[in-house]
């Protein structure tokens, strides 16, 4: 797991490394809308490629309206139907990038649940109990481990570098030579009254993926990269399941001159104000 996390850091740094030294960029992650399988509490990983339900389409529409004034420079999506539909609806509603290309990547797919796919969630819980394990960490036969999900994210990061460059003078204040924690604290204060930390940025990437994928990425950013969190945010919420079309946003800053890890600041996690 440690080796894979190190790989994730290196590849994540490759992406933010396209920002000029000491510059900022955002990454917003959004979970897909609801499908029939969600409603019926059935597991859908990679083997089940169901479209959005009517309610899922309404959720995607609501998310699109909610995000209509956010300027996304790049949009990535899982190649599963529910993710592609969600991303397409959001882009169609956006006032800044209605014609932007949605890059579909199979590495953004939901975790594979092996023989448990298409079956009730309670069946997987029973399998985990029989194996003496907790359900989130349990891997059904033929399924993917959480470590493999982390590796998928690392690979997607390394493949998603294109198109993320921005001019050297495109943003203002730099990180300077302070510690990452100090910079992130100042960053959070600076944008406390701004529109969700998404103003005055030349790079803002939207990633539409799935619940388990998002939970593992959030876990990595918080536990491994020591991402700063809003003071009012409870840890139980940070690692909770992301609701359909729930949103997470992180601001990333890098200063190559210091050789330090990126400064990662959480703007919000699992937001669903648009419901």
C-alpha positions in Angstrom: 0.0 0.0 0.0 2.8 2.4 0.9 4.5 1.9 -2.5 1.3 2.5 -4.3 0.6 5.7 -2.3 4.1 6.9 -3.2 3.3 6.2 -6.8 0.1 8.2 -6.5 2.0 11.1 -5.0 4.6 11.1 -7.8 1.9 11.0 -10.5 -0.3 13.6 -8.8 2.8 15.8 -8.6 3.2 15.4 -12.3 -0.2 16.9 -12.8 0.1 19.9 -10.5 3.7 20.3 -11.8 2.2 21.7 -14.9 1.1 24.7 -12.8 3.8 27.4 -12.7 5.9 27.3 -9.5 3.9 28.4 -6.5 0.6 28.4 -8.4 -2.8 27.1 -7.6 -5.2 24.8 -9.3 -8.5 23.1 -8.4 -9.8 19.6 -8.8 -13.5 19.0 -8.3 -14.7 15.4 -8.1 -18.4 14.5 -8.6 -20.2 11.2 -8.1 -22.5 9.9 -10.7 -26.3 10.2 -10.6 -28.6 7.4 -9.3 -29.3 4.2 -11.3 -31.9 1.6 -10.7 -29.2 -0.4 -8.8 -28.6 2.4 -6.3 -32.4 2.6 -5.6 -32.7 -1.2 -5.1 -29.5 -1.3 -3.0 -27.7 -3.6 -5.5 -23.9 -3.5 -6.0 -22.8 -2.1 -9.4 -19.1 -1.9 -10.0 -17.6 -2.4 -13.4 -19.6 -5.4 -14.6 -22.9 -3.6 -14.3 -23.1 -0.7 -16.7 -26.6 0.7 -16.0 -27.8 4.1 -17.3 -29.1 6.8 -15.0 -32.6 6.4 -13.7 -35.1 9.2 -14.1 -34.2 10.4 -10.6 -30.5 10.2 -11.6 -31.1 12.4 -14.6 -32.8 14.9 -12.4 -29.8 14.8 -10.0 -27.4 15.4 -12.9 -29.5 18.3 -14.1 -29.6 19.8 -10.6 -25.8 19.4 -10.3 -25.3 21.0 -13.8 -27.4 24.0 -12.8 -25.6 24.3 -9.5 -22.2 24.3 -11.2 -23.2 26.4 -14.3 -21.0 29.4 -13.4 -17.9 27.3 -12.5 -15.3 27.5 -15.3 -13.9 24.1 -15.9 -10.8 23.9 -18.1 -10.7 20.0 -18.3 -13.4 17.4 -17.8 -12.6 13.7 -17.2 -15.2 10.9 -16.7 -15.3 7.2 -16.1 -16.3 5.4 -19.3 -19.4 3.8 -17.6 -22.8 5.0 -18.8 -23.9 6.6 -15.6 -20.7 8.7 -15.4 -20.7 9.7 -19.0 -24.4 10.8 -18.8 -23.7 12.8 -15.6 -20.7 14.5 -17.1 -22.5 15.3 -20.4 -25.5 16.9 -18.6 -23.2 19.1 -16.4 -21.2 20.3 -19.4 -24.4 21.1 -21.3 -25.5 23.4 -18.5 -22.2 25.2 -18.0 -22.0 28.8 -19.1 -18.3 28.8 -19.7 -17.5 25.5 -21.4 -20.6 24.0 -23.1 -18.5 22.5 -25.9 -15.6 21.2 -23.8 -14.4 17.7 -24.6 -15.2 15.1 -21.9 -12.3 12.7 -21.8 -13.5 9.2 -20.8 -11.1 7.0 -19.0 -11.7 3.4 -17.8 -9.2 4.0 -14.9 -11.9 6.2 -13.4 -14.4 3.3 -13.2 -16.0 2.1 -9.9 -14.3 -0.6 -8.0 -15.0 -4.1 -9.2 -17.0 -6.1 -6.7 -16.3 -9.5 -8.4 -19.0 -12.1 -7.7 -20.9 -9.7 -5.6 -21.8 -7.4 -8.5 -25.5 -7.1 -9.2 -26.4 -8.7 -5.9 -27.8 -7.0 -2.8 -25.3 -4.9 -0.7 -26.3 -7.0 2.3 -24.8 -10.1 0.6 -21.4 -8.5 0.5 -21.7 -7.6 4.1 -22.5 -11.2 4.9 -19.5 -12.3 2.9 -17.3 -9.9 4.8 -18.7 -11.1 8.2 -18.1 -14.7 7.3 -14.5 -13.8 6.4 -14.0 -11.9 9.7 -13.5 -8.6 7.9 -15.1 -5.2 7.8 -17.2 -4.6 4.7 -15.3 -1.5 3.2 -12.0 -3.4 3.3 -13.4 -6.8 2.2 -12.7 -7.9 -1.3 -15.1 -10.4 -2.8 -13.6 -13.1 -5.0 -12.8 -11.7 -8.4 -13.1 -8.1 -7.1 -10.5 -5.3 -6.7 -8.8 -4.3 -3.5 -8.7 -0.7 -2.2 -5.0 -0.7 -3.0 -5.8 -1.4 -6.6 -8.2 1.6 -6.7 -5.3 3.8 -5.5 -3.1 2.5 -8.3 -5.9 3.3 -10.8 -6.0 6.8 -9.6 -2.3 7.2 -9.9 -2.4 5.9 -13.5 -5.2 8.2 -14.4 -3.3 11.2 -13.0 -0.2 10.3 -15.1 -2.4 10.0 -18.2 -4.3 13.2 -17.5 -1.5 15.7 -17.7 -2.2 17.0 -21.2 -4.0 20.3 -21.4 -3.4 21.3 -17.8 -0.6 23.8 -18.5 -1.2 27.5 -17.8 0.8 30.7 -18.4 3.4 31.5 -15.8 1.7 34.8 -14.9 -1.9 33.5 -14.9 -2.3 33.7 -11.1 -1.3 36.0 -8.4 0.3 35.2 -5.0 2.6 32.3 -4.7 3.2 29.8 -1.9 6.6 31.3 -1.1 8.9 29.2 1.1 6.6 28.5 4.1 5.5 25.1 5.1 2.6 23.4 3.2 0.4 23.5 6.3 0.9 27.3 6.8 0.2 28.0 3.2 -3.0 26.0 3.2 -4.3 27.7 6.3 -3.7 31.1 4.7 -5.2 29.8 1.5 -8.4 28.7 3.3 -8.8 32.1 5.0 -8.2 33.9 1.7 -11.0 32.1 0.0 -13.4 31.8 3.0 -15.8 34.3 1.5 -15.2 33.5 -2.2 -17.4 31.3 -4.4 -16.4 27.9 -3.2 -12.7 28.5 -3.7 -13.2 28.4 -7.5 -12.4 32.0 -8.5 -9.4 33.4 -10.3 -8.1 30.1 -11.4 -6.8 29.2 -14.9 -6.9 25.5 -14.2 -10.0 23.7 -12.8 -10.4 20.0 -13.5 -13.8 18.2 -13.1 -13.6 14.5 -12.6 -16.9 12.5 -12.7 -16.4 9.1 -11.1 -18.0 6.8 -8.5 -18.5 6.5 -4.8 -15.8 4.0 -3.8 -13.2 5.6 -6.1 -13.9 9.0 -4.6 -13.8 7.7 -1.0 -10.3 6.2 -1.5 -9.0 9.3 -3.2 -10.2 11.5 -0.4 -8.7 9.1 2.1 -5.3 9.4 0.3 -5.4 13.2 0.2 -6.3 13.5 3.9 -4.2 10.7 5.4 -1.1 10.7 3.1 -0.8 14.3 1.8 -2.2 15.8 5.1 -4.8 17.8 3.3 -6.2 20.6 5.4 -9.9 20.5 6.2 -12.5 23.1 7.1 -12.7 23.4 10.9 -16.4 22.6 11.0 -16.0 19.4 9.0 -16.3 16.2 11.1 -14.0 13.2 10.2 -17.1 10.9 10.1 -18.3 13.1 7.2 -14.9 13.1 5.5 -14.8 9.4 5.1 -18.5 8.8 4.6 -20.1 7.4 1.5 -20.6 10.0 -1.2 -24.2 10.5 -2.2 -25.2 10.4 -5.9 -23.9 13.6 -7.6 -22.2 14.5 -4.3 -19.3 16.8 -4.9 -15.7 17.2 -3.5 -13.4 20.1 -4.2 -9.7 20.4 -3.5 -7.2 23.2 -4.2 -3.7 22.2 -5.0 -0.6 24.4 -4.8 3.0 23.4 -5.7 6.3 25.2 -5.3 9.1 23.3 -7.1 11.7 25.6 -5.6 11.1 24.1 -2.1 11.0 20.5 -3.0 8.0 20.0 -0.6 4.9 18.0 -1.2 1.9 19.9 -2.8 -0.2 22.0 -0.5 -3.7 20.5 -0.7 -6.6 22.3 0.8 -10.1 20.9 1.0 -12.8 23.3 0.1 -15.7 20.8 0.7 -16.4 17.1 0.7 -19.6 15.3 -0.3 -21.6 18.5 -0.8 -25.2 18.0 -2.0 -26.6 21.5 -1.7 -28.2 21.2 -5.1 -30.6 18.4 -4.0 
